[in-house]
Amino acid sequence: MITRLDHIAVAVPDLQRAIARFSEDLGLALTGREDVPTESTSTAFLPIAGTRIELVHPMGGEGPIAKFLEKRGGGLHHLCFSTDDIEGDVAKLKAKGWQFLSESPKPGAHGCRVIFAHPRSCEGVLVELSQPPAAHE
């Protein structure tokens, strides 16, 4: 079951500059960074009011974030919802006609299992489902 909004991801062409804008200019605390090789991204985490902003930047200039930046420039990339049963939610959404960008969940940041739904499944919004490690151990 979907339990909460986990994060809002923002694609950025310059990760250091974006970190400065969000942390120094807006006063959000940078709580960490992580490379996510399965998505070819470098990510910075800035929590705020029960959720967080994740700044995402392409690793090595490749992957889906690089394509996004090339096509659209920086900006809102996706919404991520936390789930306690990723397989169950994927099955339920597939039964409703949702399409996913991979066959099954894969490793994501913070040890979570993640899967992305195609934007056409949710009115043009790229949606990520994320199951925390404690929920799938």
Summary of the structure (lengths in Angstrom):
residues: 137
radius of gyration: 14.6
end to end distance: 16.4
largest distance: 44.6
contacts: 410
relative contact order: 0.20
helix: 34%
strand: 39%
